[in-house]
């Protein structure tokens, strides 16, 4: 008799414990679902660019909510500050571009008028140097503005599928005057190739490579532009038989404002190669260089085929 009562008591206790555990599990599950919903609401508000803090208690779940709330609030504030700074930079770049365009254009115009006028023979070299330095200043400012716009996201590179023939023709038209001035033979071997690239920005990147080759190739030299199609990429090689680059410098030439000792006396600001690499990277492409001192260089621009 006593054993039967004991069994009933134990069974009742077990059932009570099971029921109590079940309700505890339901309560924990409800609290967890409520916590997850609040966290999801916080994330949705943050993604939408708006967030407001709620009231928190002293529980562990509330402590997690509070930390996440502080993190999201600081992230949104940081994002807003970055947006405001980007707008200020955009406005500043626009002002610089606008304020410098007219004076530089006037300097070029006046120097051209002076060259065409009746000047003493000894004054002509001075005027020609004035025009040359003004053109250099114009190139530097345009390059800096383009670089700033690209780095701050004001202008975005937008690759699209296109044939490279028109790109190569545009670069050739730009490069011919400088090549002819130095009596450099410029050849373009275009292939019927298609790639993903932004026409405007890729033209600037490729022209920077060609212009660089012309600068560092002695008078009477040779610059070749050769297109090679691979499985995943189209490669545009820019080869010259110029002064070449030391091996230890080849990893540094793409740095912003880097100027080699061997470039002394040659025009440049150390921006062209850096800008070209940034443009290639934005198009999911890249640039490689092979060079030997005294044997010339080969810069290779790789563009994805899609």
C-alpha positions in Angstrom: 0.0 0.0 0.0 2.7 2.4 1.0 4.7 1.6 -2.1 1.7 2.4 -4.4 1.2 5.8 -2.7 4.9 6.6 -3.2 4.7 5.7 -6.9 1.7 8.0 -7.3 3.4 10.9 -5.5 6.5 10.4 -7.7 4.5 10.2 -10.8 2.6 13.4 -9.9 5.8 15.2 -9.1 7.3 14.1 -12.4 4.2 15.2 -14.3 4.3 18.5 -12.4 7.9 19.0 -13.3 7.3 18.2 -16.9 4.4 20.6 -17.1 6.4 23.3 -15.3 9.3 22.7 -17.7 7.0 22.8 -20.7 5.6 26.2 -19.6 9.1 27.5 -18.8 10.2 26.4 -22.3 7.2 28.2 -23.8 8.0 31.3 -21.8 11.6 31.3 -22.9 10.6 30.7 -26.5 8.2 33.6 -26.4 10.8 35.9 -24.8 13.3 34.8 -27.5 10.8 35.4 -30.3 10.0 38.8 -28.8 13.7 39.7 -28.5 14.4 38.6 -32.1 11.5 40.6 -33.4 12.7 43.7 -31.6 16.2 43.2 -32.9 14.9 42.7 -36.4 12.8 45.9 -36.1 16.0 47.7 -35.0 17.9 46.4 -38.0 15.1 47.4 -40.4 15.0 50.9 -38.9 18.8 51.2 -39.3 18.7 49.9 -42.9 16.0 52.5 -43.6 18.2 55.2 -42.3 16.1 55.9 -39.2 16.4 54.6 -35.7 15.1 55.5 -32.3 16.0 54.0 -28.9 13.5 52.1 -26.8 13.2 51.6 -23.1 15.3 48.8 -21.7 15.2 46.9 -18.4 17.9 45.2 -16.4 17.5 41.7 -18.1 20.3 40.1 -20.1 18.2 40.2 -23.3 17.6 43.9 -22.8 21.4 44.5 -22.3 21.9 42.9 -25.7 19.2 45.1 -27.2 20.8 48.2 -25.6 24.3 47.4 -27.0 22.9 46.8 -30.5 20.9 50.0 -30.2 24.0 52.0 -29.3 25.9 50.4 -32.2 23.2 51.1 -34.7 22.8 54.7 -33.6 26.5 55.4 -33.8 26.7 53.7 -37.3 23.8 55.8 -38.6 25.4 59.0 -37.2 28.7 58.0 -38.8 26.9 57.3 -42.1 25.2 60.7 -42.0 28.5 62.4 -41.3 30.2 60.6 -44.2 27.3 61.6 -46.5 27.6 65.3 -45.3 31.4 65.2 -45.8 31.0 63.7 -49.3 28.6 66.5 -50.2 31.1 69.1 -48.9 33.9 67.5 -50.9 31.6 67.4 -54.0 30.9 71.1 -53.6 34.5 71.9 -53.0 35.7 69.9 -56.1 33.0 71.6 -58.2 34.2 75.1 -57.0 37.8 74.3 -57.7 36.9 73.0 -61.2 34.8 76.1 -61.9 37.2 78.7 -60.4 40.3 77.4 -62.2 38.8 76.7 -65.6 38.5 80.3 -66.7 42.0 81.6 -65.6 43.8 78.6 -67.2 41.8 79.0 -70.4 42.7 82.7 -70.5 46.4 82.0 -69.9 46.4 79.5 -72.8 44.5 82.0 -75.0 46.8 84.9 -74.2 50.0 82.8 -74.7 48.7 81.7 -78.1 48.0 85.2 -79.1 51.4 86.3 -78.0 53.0 83.5 -80.0 51.1 84.6 -83.1 51.9 88.3 -82.6 55.0 90.2 -83.5 57.4 89.5 -80.7 61.1 90.0 -80.4 62.9 86.7 -81.2 64.3 86.4 -77.7 60.8 86.7 -76.2 59.3 83.7 -78.1 60.9 80.9 -76.0 59.5 82.6 -72.9 56.0 82.7 -74.3 56.3 79.1 -75.5 57.4 78.0 -72.0 54.5 80.0 -70.5 52.1 78.0 -72.7 53.8 74.7 -71.9 53.6 75.3 -68.1 50.0 76.4 -68.3 49.1 73.2 -70.2 50.9 71.2 -67.5 49.0 73.0 -64.7 45.7 72.3 -66.6 46.6 68.6 -66.9 47.5 68.5 -63.2 44.3 70.1 -62.0 42.1 68.0 -64.2 43.8 64.8 -63.1 43.5 65.8 -59.4 39.8 66.6 -59.8 39.1 63.3 -61.7 41.0 61.4 -59.0 39.1 63.1 -56.2 35.8 62.5 -57.9 36.6 58.8 -58.4 37.9 58.2 -54.9 34.9 59.9 -53.2 32.4 58.1 -55.3 31.1 61.3 -56.9 31.7 59.8 -60.3 31.3 56.0 -60.6 32.9 53.8 -63.2 30.0 52.0 -65.0 31.4 49.1 -67.2 29.3 48.0 -70.2 30.0 45.5 -72.9 31.5 47.1 -76.0 34.0 46.6 -78.8 37.5 47.9 -78.2 38.1 49.2 -81.7 36.6 52.6 -81.0 38.4 52.9 -77.7 41.8 52.3 -79.4 41.0 54.8 -82.1 40.1 57.5 -79.6 43.4 56.9 -77.7 45.4 56.9 -80.9 43.9 60.2 -81.9 45.0 61.7 -78.6 48.4 60.3 -78.7 49.4 61.0 -82.3 50.3 64.7 -81.9 52.8 64.0 -79.0 54.2 61.0 -80.9 54.8 63.0 -84.0 56.4 65.8 -82.0 59.0 63.4 -80.7 59.2 61.5 -84.0 58.0 58.3 -82.3 56.5 55.6 -84.4 53.1 54.7 -82.9 51.4 51.5 -84.1 48.0 50.1 -83.1 47.1 46.5 -83.6 43.4 46.2 -82.9 41.6 42.9 -82.6 37.9 42.4 -83.0 37.5 42.1 -79.2 34.7 42.8 -76.8 35.0 43.5 -73.1 33.3 45.1 -70.1 34.5 48.6 -69.6 33.5 52.2 -69.1 34.3 54.0 -72.4 35.2 57.4 -70.9 37.2 56.3 -67.9 39.0 53.4 -69.7 40.0 55.8 -72.5 41.6 58.0 -69.8 43.3 55.0 -68.2 44.7 53.6 -71.5 45.7 57.1 -72.7 47.7 57.6 -69.5 49.6 54.4 -70.2 50.3 55.4 -73.8 51.2 59.0 -72.8 53.6 57.6 -70.2 55.3 55.3 -72.9 55.8 58.3 -75.2 57.2 60.4 -72.4 59.9 57.9 -71.5 60.8 56.8 -75.1 63.6 58.8 -76.7 63.1 60.6 -80.0 62.8 58.2 -82.9 61.6 55.3 -80.7 58.7 53.1 -81.0 55.4 52.6 -79.1 53.1 49.7 -79.9 49.5 49.1 -78.7 48.6 45.4 -79.1 45.3 43.7 -78.2 45.3 40.0 -77.2 42.1 38.0 -76.3 42.2 35.5 -73.5 39.5 33.2 -72.1 38.4 35.6 -69.3 40.1 38.8 -70.2 41.1 41.0 -73.1 44.6 42.5 -72.7 45.8 45.7 -74.2 49.6 45.8 -74.2 51.4 49.2 -74.4 55.0 48.4 -75.3 57.9 50.9 -75.8 61.6 50.7 -76.3 62.3 53.5 -73.8 64.4 53.9 -70.7 62.8 51.1 -68.8 62.1 50.8 -65.0 64.3 49.3 -62.3 63.0 46.1 -60.8 62.9 47.5 -57.3 60.8 50.5 -58.5 58.2 48.5 -60.4 56.1 47.9 -57.2 56.1 51.6 -56.4 55.3 53.3 -59.7 51.5 52.9 -59.2 51.6 54.9 -55.9 50.0 58.3 -55.9 52.5 61.1 -56.7 55.4 58.7 -57.0 58.2 60.0 -59.2 61.2 57.9 -60.0 64.8 59.4 -60.0 65.0 58.4 -63.7 62.0 60.6 -64.5 63.8 63.8 -63.5 63.5 66.3 -66.4 60.4 64.6 -67.7 57.0 66.1 -67.4 54.6 64.4 -65.0 53.0 64.6 -61.6 52.9 60.9 -60.6 49.1 60.7 -60.9 48.6 59.0 -64.3 49.5 55.4 -63.4 47.8 55.6 -60.0 44.6 56.8 -61.7 44.8 54.1 -64.4 45.1 51.4 -61.8 42.2 52.7 -59.9 40.0 52.8 -63.0 41.0 49.2 -64.0 40.2 48.0 -60.5 36.8 49.6 -60.5 36.1 47.7 -63.7 37.2 44.4 -62.2 40.4 44.5 -64.3 44.0 45.1 -63.4 47.3 46.4 -64.8 50.7 44.5 -65.0 54.1 45.8 -65.9 57.2 44.2 -67.3 60.3 46.3 -67.8 64.1 46.2 -68.0 66.4 49.2 -67.7 67.4 50.3 -71.2 65.2 47.8 -72.9 61.8 49.5 -72.5 58.5 48.6 -70.7 55.3 46.8 -71.4 52.2 47.9 -69.5 49.3 45.5 -69.8 45.7 46.6 -69.1 43.4 43.5 -68.5 39.6 44.1 -69.0 37.1 41.4 -68.2 35.2 39.8 -71.1 32.1 39.4 -69.0 
